[in-house]
Every structure is written in structure tokens, then in C-alpha cells.
Amino acid sequence: MNKDEWGRAGDALVSGRWPKDAEGRAEESAFLCSCRNTDLSDELTVNLLEAYGIPCLRDYPGNGAFGRVIMGASGTGVDIYVPKSMLEEAKMLIEGENCDEEL
């Protein structure tokens, strides 16, 4: 899955920090994990990654973005993506965090 569409909410904030290839296109994103966002684990994970200089994108599967707007939290959780070149480093950082491979 390539998340180089910067029109989604919050994505524009990372577009300047997202790695680019030789032609100036955004590097392909890689799935890192799925988190529940009812216990703020998504916020903690994103903040941890950002603190170490790893930009990340959040995607709310299904109608999760709608639930986030209406109720303040997505019932379907949130998928977190990072640049493909930083995936291994991101996995090492979140080891032991509250992210589920299968939500």
C-alpha cells in the first residue's frame, strides 16, 4: 500500500519530513502496526516514532475516520505506516508497545 497521497487529515504535516526518492516522489510507505485508539496507544506510538525522527501516517480502516470525528475515537482502530526504509528501526522502537499485528 502506498500512502503518498497527502490529502488525508494529518498527512500534510509529515509530507515535508517524509523521505523522497531521486525524482522527488515520496518514498513508499510500509505497514507498521494496528493500534486501538481508545486507550491512546496510537498517540503514544506515533509520538515515540516522531521523537526518533520517524515520520508516520495514520489510516483509519473502514469507517474509522467518521467515528473519530463523531465520537472522538475510531471503533476500528488505526493502522500506522512509516517510510519503507525506516520500517525495521520503527519495529525495534515499538517492540513491547501496545500495538497489535492483527486487530
C-alpha positions as CSV (number, residue, x, y, z in Angstrom):
1,M,0.0,0.0,0.0
2,N,1.4,3.4,-1.0
3,K,0.4,6.3,1.2
4,D,1.9,9.0,-1.0
5,E,-1.5,10.8,-1.2
6,W,-1.0,13.7,1.2
7,G,-4.7,14.8,1.1
8,R,-5.7,12.8,4.2
9,A,-6.0,14.5,7.6
10,G,-2.7,15.0,9.2
11,D,-0.7,13.6,6.3
12,A,0.3,17.1,5.1
13,L,2.1,17.6,8.4
14,V,4.6,14.8,7.6
15,S,4.9,15.4,3.9
16,G,7.9,17.7,4.3
17,R,9.7,15.2,6.5
18,W,8.8,12.0,4.5
19,P,11.8,10.7,2.6
20,K,11.8,11.3,-1.1
21,D,13.4,9.3,-4.0
22,A,15.8,10.8,-6.6
23,E,12.9,12.1,-8.6
24,G,11.4,13.9,-5.6
25,R,8.5,11.5,-5.1
26,A,7.5,10.4,-1.6
27,E,9.0,7.0,-0.6
28,E,6.6,4.1,-0.5
29,S,5.1,3.5,2.9
30,A,5.1,0.3,4.8
31,F,2.6,-1.1,7.3
32,L,4.0,-1.0,10.9
33,C,1.1,-2.0,13.1
34,S,-2.6,-1.6,14.1
35,C,-3.4,0.0,17.4
36,R,-6.6,0.6,19.3
37,N,-7.1,4.3,19.7
38,T,-9.5,4.1,22.6
39,D,-6.6,3.7,25.0
40,L,-4.3,6.3,23.3
41,S,-1.8,3.6,22.3
42,D,-1.8,5.1,18.8
43,E,-0.8,8.5,20.1
44,L,1.9,7.0,22.2
45,T,3.3,5.0,19.3
46,V,3.2,8.0,16.9
47,N,4.8,10.3,19.5
48,L,7.6,7.7,20.1
49,L,8.3,7.3,16.4
50,E,8.3,11.1,15.8
51,A,10.7,11.6,18.8
52,Y,13.2,9.4,17.0
53,G,12.7,11.2,13.7
54,I,10.5,8.6,12.0
55,P,7.5,10.2,10.3
56,C,4.3,8.2,10.2
57,L,0.9,8.2,8.8
58,R,-2.3,7.0,10.4
59,D,-5.1,5.3,8.4
60,Y,-8.5,4.6,9.9
61,P,-9.8,1.4,8.3
62,G,-13.5,1.1,7.3
63,N,-15.5,4.0,8.6
64,G,-13.0,4.7,11.4
65,A,-12.3,8.3,10.3
66,F,-16.0,9.0,10.6
67,G,-16.1,7.5,14.1
68,R,-13.1,9.5,15.1
69,V,-14.8,12.8,14.0
70,I,-18.2,12.0,15.6
71,M,-17.1,10.1,18.8
72,G,-13.5,11.1,19.2
73,A,-12.2,7.6,18.7
74,S,-12.3,5.1,15.8
75,G,-14.0,1.8,16.7
76,T,-11.9,0.1,14.1
77,G,-8.6,1.2,15.5
78,V,-5.8,2.8,13.5
79,D,-3.2,1.5,11.1
80,I,0.2,3.1,11.3
81,Y,2.5,3.4,8.3
82,V,6.2,4.5,8.2
83,P,8.6,5.0,5.3
84,K,9.7,1.6,3.9
85,S,13.4,2.5,4.6
86,M,12.7,3.1,8.3
87,L,10.4,0.1,8.9
88,E,13.0,-2.1,10.8
89,E,14.1,0.8,13.0
90,A,10.4,1.6,13.8
91,K,9.7,-2.1,14.6
92,M,12.6,-2.1,17.1
93,L,11.4,1.1,18.7
94,I,7.8,-0.1,19.3
95,E,8.8,-3.6,20.5
96,G,6.8,-4.1,23.7
97,E,4.4,-1.2,22.9
98,N,0.6,-1.8,22.8
99,C,0.3,-2.4,19.0
100,D,-1.4,-5.5,17.7
101,E,-0.4,-7.1,14.4
102,E,-4.0,-8.3,14.0
103,L,-6.7,-6.1,15.4
